[in-house]
Amino acid sequence: MKYVVTTSLQTRLSQLVMLSASRLMIGVLFCLSITPYGLAAQDESLVVVVNQASGVETLTKKEVVDIFMGRYNRFPNGQIAYPVDLPSGSSGKSYFYKQLVNQSERKIQSYWSRLLFSGRAKPPEASKSLPDVVNYVVSNEEAIAYLPRTLITPEMKIVFQFSS
């Protein structure tokens, strides 16, 4: 009988440890979801960047809109532009399009669905993560992306920033 009580106590203790570990993991995942990948883009300014070797020095908001909304596939200097988006569902992507064209990510997706159906334009390259965006810009002279200012590397240059 003593063995059964001990085993039951051990089982209950194991369950409590697992529950505590689950709660801790949820807390950790929540913290990771808001920093640096979640709220970072809202807490700090997003900037539009290109590769340092690019011939582009600055862009106007209209030019950024034209490139990211598929109206033009070239920079003003004639060089081809390959825009890249942050991962779908990220707060940075939502924040960017809200600042750029005052539209939600859902409306942007609908916009691209219509354009793709008509064959008129191609959406920005979809990335899987912030590091992927950084690597894309660093390794492609024609790349253009938006990133939190803290992720800018020496291989990039800022060509547009939103007014505060």
N, C-alpha and C positions, 0 to 999 in steps of 0.2 A: 504494500500500500504506500509506503514511504517513497518508493521508486516512482509511482504514478504521480504523486504530488510534486516531486522534484521535476519530473519530465514536464508536467503541466506548467509549473512555474518557469522552467526554462523556455518553454514554448511561448508563454505570455511575455517574458522578458525579450525574447527574440522579436516578437511582434512589435513591442514598444520601441525597440531599437530601430527596426525597419521603418516604423511610422515617423520617428524623429529624423531618421536619415532622409526619408522622402520629403518631409517638410523643409529640411535644410537644403536639399537639392532644388526644390521649387523656389526657395528664397534666392539661391545662387543663380538659377536660371533667370529669375525675374531681374536681378541686378545686372546680369549680363545683357538682358534684352534692352535695358534702358541706357547702358553705357558700355562701350563707346559707340555701339552700333545703332542704338535706338534713339535716345534723346540728344546725342552728340550733335546731330545736324541742326537741331532746333536751338540748343544751348549756345552754339557757336555759329559763326557765319559760314554759309556754304559759298564756295567760289567756283567759278568755271575756269578750268585749266586746260592747257595744251602741252605737248612735249616741248622742252626747251629748244630743240633744234627746229621747231616749226617756224615758219616765216611770219606767223601771226603775232602781233604785239598786243592789240586790244580789240575788243568786240563791243558793240552796243547791245542793249537788251533786245532790240529788234533782230539783230543778226543772230543772237543766241536762240531766240524764239524760232527764227527761220530754219536754223540747223536742227534743233531738237524736235521741231514739229514737222520736219520732212519737206519744208517748202524749198529749201536749197540743200544740195549735197556738197557744196564747196564753200570755203572761206572767202571773204571779200577779195583776197589777193589771187583767187583762182585755184588755189591748192585744194585738193579733195579733202573733205572732212568726214571722219568716221566717229560719230557720237556714240557714247556708251552710257547706259543707264545703271543706276544702283539697282540692287535686287528688288524684284517686285514685292510689294508689301512692306518695304522698309520705310520707316518714318522719314528718312532722308529723301527718298524719291518723292513721297507725297508732299513734303515740305517744298522741294525744288519746284515741282509743277504748280503748286499753289502760289509760290512767289513769282514764277515765270509767266504763267497764263491764267492764274486764278481759277484753276480747275483741279478737281480731285483726281486721284490716280484712276479711279473707275471710269471717269469721263475721258481721261487720256487713253485708256485701253479701248474704249468704244470708238474714239476718234481713229485710232490706228486700225481697228477692225474694218472700219469703213474704207480707209485709204488702201489697206491691203486687198480688200475685195475688189476695189476699182483698179488696182495695179499701178496707182499713181506714185506711191512712195514706199520706202522701207523704214521701219522703226529703228531707233538706236539699238545698238548691240546690247543684248541683255547680259548682265554680269551675275555671278553667283555670290560675290562677296565684295566688301570694300578693298581687301588686298588685291582681288582680281582687277578691279578698276584701276588701282594704282599701277599694277604691273602692265596693264593694257596701255595706259598713257605713257609710261616710261619706255615701253618697247615699240611704240608706233608713233612716228613723226606726224601722222595725219590725225591722230586721236584727239578728241575733245570730250571732257567729262566734267562733272560737278562733284566736289568733295568737300568735307569739312576742312577748314583751313589748317588744322593741326596735322593732317595727313599729307600735306604738300611736301614734296621732296625737291632737292636741288635740280633734278632732271625735268622739272615742270615749271611752267610760268603761269601766273594768274592773268587771264585776259578779260575777266568780267567778275564783278562782285555786286551783290544787291545792296541798295542803299539801306541804311539802318532805320 
